[in-house]
Amino acid sequence: MESYDTLIATLALTMGASWASGINLYAALLMLGLGAATGNITLPDELTILANPLVIGAAGVMYLIEFFADKIPGLDSVWDAAHTFVRIPAGAMLAAGAVGDVSTAMEITAGILGGSAAATSHATKAGTRLMINTSPEPASNWTASLSEDAMVFAGLWAALNHPLIFLGLFIAFIGLAIWLLPKLWALLKGLLMRIAKFLHLASPPPAANKPDRET
């Protein structure tokens, strides 16, 4: 029974850390680091580095920067695009570290699954933000950003304290993302085409040749 509970707890931490990193990496690092430093969270040895004051400080500074950048329409999408190359690899590394001292094959497997989870949550966030930015008012950006931060903190708390509940919610999120991402992509593609036409970057399709009128 203990080994089953340990397996579930490890799986929840693995998926929770990688999922959260795809939404707000610095919030996830800050929560895990502060929790471990204060003794409220027990992390695997491979992740105890997160409790280092330098890591906590860096995560805190970057979280503060993202807190404001994430609420400015347009800048939030640029920030998301740049962090495609940060959140996904970090999610894979956190997942590999969360499984603890296991075989290399298991660490690679966890890294692949964690990177996929981070990519899914990142793509869902970035795509949703791009669509929100079509609205001229900034209130929706603030609401979305604060909701995402709350999701990260609540999700990690659930992963650490109620792993089965988190895993159920995580499976539901993956199902929602699979349903939502194609729709977001279709909307985004239409939006980009309208922008390209407005900027005269896309030429209209050539008109079909009309038959000559009989004289």
TORLUM-364507 format. One record per residue: residue in one letter; y, x, z of N, C-alpha, C in turn. Coordinates in steps of 0.2 Angstrom, whole numbers, plus 2048, in hexadecimal, padded with zeros to 3 digits. Example, Ala and Ser with C-alpha at 12.3 -4.5 7.8 and 13.67 -1.06 7.14 Angstrom:
<sites>
a7E48428277EA83E8277F0842827
s7F58408237FB844824800840827
</sites>
This chain:
<sites>
m7FA804800800800800806804800
e80680A80480C80E80480D8117FE
s8088137FA8098177F480B8127EF
y80980B7EF80C8067EB8148057EC
d8168057F281D8047F482180A7F2
t81E8107F28218167F08228167E8
l81D8147E581D8137DE82380F7DB
i8238097DF8288047DD82F8067DE
a83080A7E483680C7E68398127E1
t8348167DF83681B7DB8388187D4
l8348137D28358107CB83C80D7CB
a83E80A7D18448067D184A80B7D1
l8498117D584E8167D584F8197CE
t84981A7CB84A81D7C484D8197BF
m84C8137BF84F80E7BA85680C7BD
g85780C7C385D80A7C686380F7C4
a8618167C686681B7C586781C7BD
s86281B7B986481C7B28678167AF
w8668107B186980A7AF87180A7B1
a87280C7B787980D7BA87D8127B6
s8798187B587D81D7B188081B7AA
g87C8167A787E8147A188480F7A1
i88680D7A788C8087A889180C7AB
n8908107B08958147B38928197B7
l89181F7B488E8257B68918277BD
y8978287BD89A82B7C389A8267C9
a89A8207C889981B7CE89281C7D0
a88D81D7CC88681E7CE8858247D2
l88882A7CF8888307D288B8307D9
l89182D7D989582D7E08918297E5
m88E8237E388A81F7E88848237EB
l8808267E687A8297E887C8307EC
g8818337EA8838397EE8868387F5
l88A8337F588D8317FC88782E800
g88382A7FD87D82780187982D804
a87783280087383780287683B807
a87D83D80688184180B88183E812
t88283781288383481887C83281C
g87783481887083281B86E82B81A
n87282781687082081586B81F80F
i86A82480B86682480586182A805
t85B82A80485682F8048558317FC
l8578367FA8568387F385083D7F2
p84D83D7EC8488427EB84B8497EB
d84784E7EC84A8557ED84E8577E7
e84C8547E184F8567DA8568537DA
l85784E7DE85E84B7DD86284C7E3
t8608507E88648517EE86A8557EC
i86B8587E787185C7E58778577E4
l8758507E387A84B7E387E84B7E9
a87B84D7EF87F84C7F58838527F6
n8838577F288885D7F388F85B7F2
p89385D7F789A85B7F789E85C7F0
l89C8627ED89F8637E689E85E7E1
v89785C7E18958567DC8988507DE
i89884E7E589C8487E78A38487E5
g8A684E7E68AD84E7E48AF84D7DD
a8AB8507D98AB8507D28AA8497CF
a8A58467D28A383F7D08A983A7D2
g8AC83B7D88B18377DB8B78387D6
v8B983E7D48BF83F7D08BE83B7C9
m8B883C7C68B68397C08B68317C0
y8B382F7C68B38287C78BA8257C7
l8BF8287CB8C68267CB8C98267C4
i8C882B7C08CA82B7B98C88257B5
e8C18257B68BE81F7B28C08187B4
f8C18187BB8C48117BE8CA80F7BA
f8CE8137B88D58117B58D48117AD
a8D08167AA8CF8167A38CB8107A1
d8C780E7A58C28097A38C68027A3
k8CC8017A58CF7FB7A58D57FB7A0
i8D680079C8DB8007978D87FE790
p8DA7F878D8D77F67878D77FB782
g8D27FD77E8D28027798D080977C
l8D380B7818D18117858CA811788
d8C880B78A8C280A78D8BC80B788
s8BD8097828B880A77C8B881177A
v8BE81477A8BE81C7788BA81F77E
w8BB81E7848B882178A8B081F789
d8AE8197878A78187878A481C781
a8A881D77B8A58207768A4828778
a8A982B77B8A883277D8A2832782
h8A182D78789C82E78C89582C789
t89482B78388E82A78088A830781
f88D83678088A83C78188983F788
v88C83B78D88B83D794886838798
r88883179788482D79B87C82D799
i87B82D79387382D791870833793
p87283979286E83F79486E83F79C
a87483D79F87483D7A786F8387A9
g86E8327A686982D7A88628307A7
a8618337A285A8367A185983C7A7
m85E8407A985D8457AE85C8417B5
l86083C7B685F8397BC8588367BD
a8568337B884F8307B884A8357B9
a84A83B7B68458407B68458437BE
g84B8437C184C8467C78498407CC
a84A83A7CB8488357D08418347D1
v83D8377CC8368367CD83383B7D2
g8378407D38358457D883184B7D5
d82D84E7DA8298547D88228517D5
v8228507CE81C84E7CB81B8527C5
s8168507C18158547BB81A8557B6
t81A85A7B282085A7AC81F8547A8
a8198527A681884C7A281C8467A5
m81B8457AB81E83F7AE8258407AF
e8288467B082F8477B08328457A9
i82F8477A383184679D83183F79B
t82B83B79D82B83479C8308307A0
a8328327A683782F7AA83E8307A6
g83F8367A48458387A084683479A
i84083379684182F790842827792
l83F82579784081E79984781D79C
g8498227A08508227A385582279E
g85582779985982779385A82178F
s85481E78E85481778B85881278F
a85781279585A80D79986280E79A
a86481479A86B81679A86E814793
a86A81678E86D81478786E80C786
t86980978986980178886F7FF78C
s8708017928767FE79687C801794
h87D80779188380978E885806788
a88080478488180177D8847FA77F
t8807F77848827F078688A7F0788
k88B7F478D8927F578F8977F678A
a8967FB78689A7FD78189C7F877B
g8967F57798977EF77489B7E9777
t8997E877D89D7E27808A47E4781
r8A67EA7838AD7EC7848B17EC77D
l8AD7EE7788B07EE7718B27E676F
m8AE7E27718B07DB76F8B57D8774
i8B57DA77A8BA7D877F8C17DA77C
n8C17E07798C77E37778CB7E0771
t8C77DB76F8CA7D77698CF7D276D
s8CF7D17738D37CC7778DA7D0778
p8E07CD7778E67D17798E87D2780
e8E57CE7848E77CF78B8E27D378F
p8E57D77948E17DC7988DD7DA79D
a8DE7D379F8DA7D17A58D27D17A4
s8D07D079E8C97D079D8C67D779E
n8CA7DC79C8C87E379D8C77E57A4
w8CC7E37A88CB7E47AF8C67E07B3
t8C57DA7B08BF7D67B38B87D97B1
a8B87DB7AB8B17DE7A98B07E57AC
s8B57E97AD8B57EF7B08B37EF7B8
l8B67EA7BB8B47E97C28AD7E67C3
s8AB7E27BF8A57DF7BF89F7E47BE
e8A17E97B989C7EE7B889B7F37BE
d8A17F57C18A07F97C789C7F57CC
a89E7EF7CD89A7EB7D28927EB7D1
m8917EA7CA88A7EA7C88867F17CA
v88A7F67C88877FD7CA8857FE7D1
f88A7FC7D58897FD7DD8847F87DF
a8847F27DD87F7ED7DF8787EE7DD
g8787F17D68727F27D386E7F87D7
l8727FD7D886F8037DC86D8017E3
w8717FD7E686F7FB7ED8697F77ED
a8687F37E88627EF7E785C7F37E5
a85D7F87E18587FD7DF8558017E5
l85A8027EA8588067F08558027F5
n8577FC7F68557F87FC8507F27FA
h8517F07F484C7EA7F284A7EC7EB
p8457F17EA8437F37E38407EE7DF
l83C7EA7E28397E57DE83E7E07DB
i8437DE7DF8487D97DC84C7DD7D6
f84E7E37D88517E77D384D7E77CC
l8477E97CD8437EA7C78427E37C3
g8427DE7C68427D77C38497D67BF
l84E7D87C28557D77BF8567DC7B9
f8537E27BA8537E77B584F7E57AF
i84A7E27B08467DF7AA84A7D97A7
a84D7D57AB8517D07A88577D37A4
f85A7D87A68607DB7A385D7DE79C
i8587E179C8557E47968547DE791
g8517D97938507D378E8577D178C
l85C7D07908627CE78E8657D3789
a8657D978A8677DE7868647DE77F
i85E7DD77F85A7DC77885C7D6774
w85E7D17788617CB7748687CC772
l86C7CF7778737D07768757D5771
l8727DB7718757E076D8757DF765
p8707DC7628717DA75B8777D675A
k8787D175E87E7CC75D8847D075E
l8857D576388B7D976488C7DD75E
w8867E075B8877E47558897E074F
a8877DA74E8897D67498917D5749
l8937D375089A7D175189E7D8750
l89C7DD75289F7E47528A07E674A
k89B7E574689B7E673F8A07E273C
g8A07DC73D8A57D773A8AC7D973C
l8AD7DB7438B47DD7458B67E4741
l8B27E97418B37EF73D8B57EE736
m8B27E97338B37E772C8BA7E472B
r8BC7E07308C37DD7308C87E2731
i8C77E77358CC7EC7378CC7F0730
a8C77F272D8C77F67278CB7F3722
k8CA7EC7218CD7E971C8D57E871D
f8D77E87248DE7E77268E17EE724
l8DD7F37258E07FA7248DF7FC71D
h8DC7F87198DB7FA7128D67FF711
l8D28007168CC8057158C6803712
a8C67FC7118C07F970D8C37F5708
s8C07F67028C37F36FC8BE7ED6FB
p8C17E76F88BD7E16F78B87E26F2
p8B37DE6F28AE7DF6EC8B17DD6E6
p8AF7E16E08B27DF6DA8B07D86D8
a8B57D56D58B47CE6D28AF7CE6CC
a8AB7C96CC8A67C96C68AA7C76C0
n8A87CA6BA8AB7CA6B48AA7C26B2
k8B07BF6B08B07B86AE8AF7B86A6
p8AB7B46A48AA7B369C8B07B2699
d8B17B56938B77B368F8B77AC68D
r8BD7AA68D8BE7A368B8BD7A2683
e8BA79D6818BA79C67A8C079A677
t8C279D6718C879C66E8C7796668
</sites>
